Amino acid sequence: MLIYFCISCQQVTETYDMVIEDVTIIDAKNSILLPNQTIYIRQDRILKITPSKGNSGIIADTTINGKGKYVLPGFWDMHVHTCWKDSLDKTVFPIFLQYGITGIRDLGGSLEILNTFKNCAKVRAHLYPNLFGAGPILDGEKPIHPAFSISVTTNNFRIVLDSLRSQKVDFLKVYSLLPSSVLDSISAYSKEKKIDFAGHISEYITPEMAAVRGQKSFEHLNKLEELLDDSDRLNNFFGIADEHGSWLCPTLVIYQRKYEMANGEFFYHSLFEDLDKDLKLEWEYLKEGSTPKIGDEIKESTLRYHKQKQLVKAFYDHQIPLLIGTDFAGMQFVYPGYSYHEELKLMEEIGIPPFEILKMATWNPAVFLGISESFGTIEANKIADLVLFSENPVESIENTLSIDMVIKSGKIADKTFAKN
């Protein structure tokens, strides 16, 4: 009796909000698979991870059988536009989560809407992707998108940037018509206040100048395409970009769409019916007013698309870090959630291995945003943003669409996920 009593006292029952048993963890950061692991979650954090060996004495509100399944940290779409309408959190955000996107970077919109979404996310974290945003776009005296831009000059730049910084923007978004002198001022301010700036390469400077000024990420391939015509210049640029810590968010899917449209094709997905009415009207208007290209125009479009993919592969080959982004709501017929997986597939098509693509989708954003202590890998003490797959994405990146479950901040985001 005494022996039994002592043994009983030593058995401690552990309680958790969620336990995922016997799952294979994909460690994209280190390119390894960790089979037969059990993940213990309490509130919004991963408490610990152990090999699956019976796990006796465990009590959990939710126990998930992960046998035969694979798990990754949540994906990040690093180029979206969601802060132009205050109802998009009700329509678009659930779609992001359904497709495994638990974090987004907004590249230009209303600062008021951005902060409203962030405040809502603090209260209902399991319903909102993690959100980083720039607020309004910084552009020249006659902005390309005046509704969501601020005209910045050498005279007003400090007033504008101080205002944005006081309202807690996460970074500054620069655009295509900023003069060189204004970019000098933004660069100096960025270094002084320790706030990043990212965006388009201005039409008034070269890619080399943008890198030297400290522009953290180049969005899309504008201005970068000119480098392909001069191999010596391209190789020299890679050295400059590496020295100054430049990143590329190529958004290849928008160039696929442009190529398709040049051939009179408009990609339709069933998600179209769930889109905001203003987006649907814009896309339909574009389709109705389009005129397919002919002859040499189609050849030119095909060649350009080939070169764009070639350029992204060159960035990867020269170890310039890449981010996965789609430009949702910045480009027509780019769908929330689904087009992210199109972007992953395009990366595989140009010759990047699945492990590396998954690293770009999970670990790279955490490093870029400076939040790797809480995101980017599946480890103890990190936020429980997880995606479970029924098929192995390392075997084929298309398997990222085999989503079985999404967990956001320690809670199941939804039980029904789009698969097509």
N, C-alpha and C positions, 0 to 999 in steps of 0.2 A: 504493500500500500504506500509506503514511504517513497519507494523508487518511482511508482506510477505518478505520485503527486509531484515529484521533482521534475519528471519529464514533462508533465502537463504545464507546469509553470514556465518551462523554457519555450513552449510553443507560442509564438506571438502571431496573432492574426493581423495581416496587413490589409488595409482598405484603400481602394483607388476608385477614381471616377470611371476610368476606362483601362482595359487591358487588351492588348493585341497579341495573341499567342501564335507562336510557331510561324512567323513571317520571315521572308527574306528581305533584309535591308539592302538597298542599293546605295552604296557609298560612292557617289559620283565624284566627290572631291579627290578621292584616292583610287578611283577606278577599280573597286573590288565589290564583290557580293558577300553578304554576311547572312548565311542561311540559319534557319531554326532559332530565331531570336524572339524574345517576348518584351514588349514595350509597355511600360507602366506610366499612366498619365493621371495626374491630379490637378484639378482646375484646368489652367491653360498651358501647363508645362509638362514636359517629359520628366518624370521623376528618376527613372533608372531604366536600364536595358540589361537583360540577362539571357544567357542561353536557355532554351526551352527544355526543362528537365523535370516535368511534373508540376512544378510551381504550386506545391501544396500550401495551404494556409492563406490563400489569396481570396479576398472578397472584393468584387468590383461591381459598380452599378451597371456597367456595360462590358461584356466580354466578347471580343471579336475573334473568330477563328481565322487565322491568317495562313493556314496550311495551303501551300500551292500558290500563294499570292506574293506580290512584290510591293515594297513601299518606298516612296521617295519623299523628301521635303516638298512642300507646296511650290508650284511654279510661280515665276514673276514675269508678267508682261511689262517690259521696260519702256514701252512707248505706246501710250493710249491717250485719248481725249475724252474724258467723262465729265468734266466740270463745266459744261456749257448748258446744262439743264438740271434743275434740282430734283427731278423725278427719276433720273437715271439709276439712282441707287436701288430703286424698286424693280427696275426692268433689266438693267445690264449686269449689276453686281451678282445676282443669283446665277446668271449664265456663266460669268467668270468662274465662280466657285464650282459649278457643275463640271467644268472642264479642267478642274485641278489648279486653277490660277488663284492663289491665295494672297498675292501681292501685286500691286500695279504702280507704275510711275506715270503720272499725268504730265504731259508736256505742253500745257497751255490751255487756260480757260479762266473761269471766274474764280477769283480768290475767295469770295464770300461762299460760293458753293463748295470749294475745296475744304474750307474750314468747317462748314456745316457737316460734310461727309465725315471728316475726321472726328468731330465731336460725337456724331452718332456711333462711329466705330468704337469709341471708348466705352460706350454703354452696351452695345450689342456686337461685340467683336466677332462672334461666330457667324454673323450675317454680312459682314463687310470684309472685302480684301484689305490687307494692309496697304495704306495709301501714302505715297510720297508725291508732292506736286510743286509746280513752279508758279502757279497763279498765272497772271497775264504774260504774254509774250513780249519781249523787248525787241523793238524793230526801229527802223529809220523814221524819218520825218513824215513819210506817207506809208504807213504800215500796210502790209499785204492783207492782213485780217484785222481790220480796225475794231471789230466788236470785242476782240479778246486780246488786244495789244496795247502797248504804251509806246509812244514815240519818245525815244531817248536821244538826247544831244549832250555835247560836252558841257553845256550850261546847266542842265537839269538832272544829270545822271545821279548825283549824290542824293538829291531829294527823293528821286524815284526809288533808288535802291535801298535807302534808309527806311522808306515807307514799307517796302515789301519785306525787308528783314524784320521790321518791328511787328509785322503781321504773321511772322513765323513761316515764311515760305521755306521749302527744303533746299531749293537751289534756284538759280536764275536761268531762264530760257532765252537764249539769243537767237536772232533770226537773220534772214537773208539780206536785208537792206541796211544793216548797221554799218556806218562808215568806219574806216580803220581807226580814226582818232577816238571814236566812242568806244570801240572795242578795247583800245588801250586803257581807257578809263575804267571800264568794267573789269578788265583783268587786274588792274592795280587794286580796285576796291575788293575784288574777290580774295586776293592774297591778304589784304589788310584785315578783312573781317572774317576770313576763313569760311567762306561760303562758295560752293562750287558753281560754275556756270557751264552750261551744256546746250546743245541744239544744232542748228544749221551752221554750216560754214558760210560766212557772209560772201556775197558776190564781189565785194570790194577787197578781199584778201585771198591769199593762197592757203591751201591746206597746211603747208609748212608754218605759215604765220599763225594760224589758229592753234596749232600744237604748241608752238613756242610761247604763245600768250597764256597757255594753261587751260584751254577749253577741255573739259574733262571727257566729254563724249561727243562724237560726231554722229548725228542722227541722219539716217538715210545715206545715200551715196553722192548727193549733189556736191560738185566741185572735186570730189575724190576721183571721179571717172577720168578726169583729164590726166591723171597720173599714169594710166595704163599705156598711154602713147609714148612714154619715155621710161624705159626700164631702169636707167641710171637714176633718174629722179625718183622713181617709185621706191627703189631700194634705199636711197638716201632718206626718203620720207619715213620709211619704217624705222630707221635709226632714230630720227627726231621724235617720232611718236612714242617709241619705247623709252627714250630718255625723259620725256615730259609726262609719262604716265597716261597717255591717251587711250581711250576705249572707242569701240565702234558698235553702234546699234544699227545694223544695216536694213532692217525691215524688208527683207527680200520679197515678201509676199506682195508688197505694193507694186514691185516691178513685174511680178508675175501677172498681177491684175492689169497693169498698163499694156503688157504684151498681149494678153487675152483681148482686151478692148480694141487694140489695134487690128485684131483679126475679127472684130465684130462679135466677140463672145463676152457674156456677162454672167459671172458665176452665181448661180442661185443655190441657196441652202435653205432648208426648212426653217432655220432660225429667222429668216427674213420676216416671217409672220409675227415674231415676237419683238421685233425692233420698234424703237420709238417712231411715231408717225412722221416726224420731221425728217428723220433719216431715210425712211422708206420713200417719201416724196422726192427727196434730193436724188436718191439713186435711180428712181424711175424716170425723173426728168432728164438725168444724164443719159440713160439708155435710149429714151425716145429721141433725143436730140443728136445722137451720135451718128457719124458717117464712117463706115469701115474704110480702112486704108487699102490701097491697091498696089500691085506691082512692086516697084522699087521701095515704096514706103514700108511694105510688109517685110521685105528683105532687111531693110535698115533696122526695123523694130526687132526682128529676130536676132540680128547681130548684136545690137545693143544689149538685149537681155542676156545673151551668152556672155558678153564682156562683164556685165554687172555681177553675174555669178562667179566668173573668173576672178574678179577683184576681191570679193568676199573671201574666197578660198586663199588668195594671196595674203590677206590680212591674217587669216588663221595660220597659214604656213610660217609666217614671220612672227608668230606668237604675240600679236597684238590682241588683247583680250576682247572677246565679243559678248554682246548681250542679245537676248531674244526679245524682240518687240514687233508689233504688228501695225501700228498707226491706226488702230480702230478709231473710227469717226473722223480721221484725217484723210482717209482714202476710201472711195466708194467700193462697195462689194467686198470689203474686209469685215469679217464677222467677229463679234465678241466671242472669245473662247475658242471656237473651232479654228479660226484662222491662225491662232497661236500654234496649233498642231500642224497646220500647213507650213508654217515657218520652220518648225522642227524638221519636217520632212524635206524641205528645200535644203536645209543644212546637211542632211544625210546625202541628198542627191549630188551635192557638189564635192562630196568626198570626206566629210568630217565624221569620225566614228561616233556611234551612239553614246558611249560613255562621256565623250567630250561635249556632245550636245546637251546631255543631261546636266553636266557641270555648268554649262552656260545658262541653263534654265533655273538652277537652284543656288549653287555656291557663288558663281560670279556676281549675281545681284547683291548678295549679302556683303561681299567684299566691297563692291562699288559703292554701296549705300552706307558702309561703315557699321553694319549691324550683325556681323558674323558671330558675335557672342550669343545671339538669340535665334538666328536663322541660318539656313543654308545647308545644314547637315542634321542628321538624326542622332542626337546625343542628349545625355542627361542635362537638365536645366535649361534646355532650349524650348521655344514655343512649340506646342503640339499642332503645327500645320502640316498635315500629312495627306498623301494620296496613295491609295491602294489600287493595284492593278491585278487583273486576272491573268495577264500574259506579261512576259519579260520584255521591258522596253530596251534592254541592252542587246537583245537578239535582233530587234528591228524597232526603229524609232516610231513606226506606225502603231506599235503596241501601247504607246501613251494614250491612245483612244480607248483602251480596254479598261476604263476606269470602273472600279468596283465600289469605291467609297471615297469621299473627301471628308477629312476632319479639319475643322477650322477652330483654332484656339481651344482645342480639347473637346469639341462637340462635333457630332456628325452634321455636316452641312445640309445634306439632303439624302434621300434614299433612292431617288430616281435620277439617273444621269443620262444625258444625251450621248449616243454612241455613233451617230452618223454625221 
